[in-house]
Amino acid sequence: MDNKQILTKHIPVRTCIATGNKFPKKELLRVVSKDDSPIEYDPTGKKQGRGANISMTKQALELAIKKRSFERSFKRKITNEEIQYLRDNFDEAVEEKLFRGSPNKKVVVRIKKEDLQS
């Protein structure tokens, strides 16, 4: 038998604040609260502040709101305006997270020469 080891890449795991299920970090959407500034989505996962991870489903968002998971995670009261922001911008944040894949993903746009001249 050989002494070679199979190297596997470490996959960071996070817990959904709504369901309590564990998922790879890339499969969850991060929500950030910094000091007294309003809550915002963080599809890149790089913004500073206290973060909370949630599954990318509307059901998980509604469950987190119902269970007051955001208040527990951020250790502060969440306003009705912030809850409305979370509901209104959820789909857009999920789309951006899925589009980015990873924060350093390069996007290449190819344009035909004919399209430039018209």
Beta strands, then each sheet from edge to edge (+ up, - down):
strand 1: 13-15
strand 2: 22-24
strand 3: 28-33
strand 4: 40-42
strand 5: 50-55
sheet 1: 1+ 2-
sheet 2: 4+ 3- 5+
end
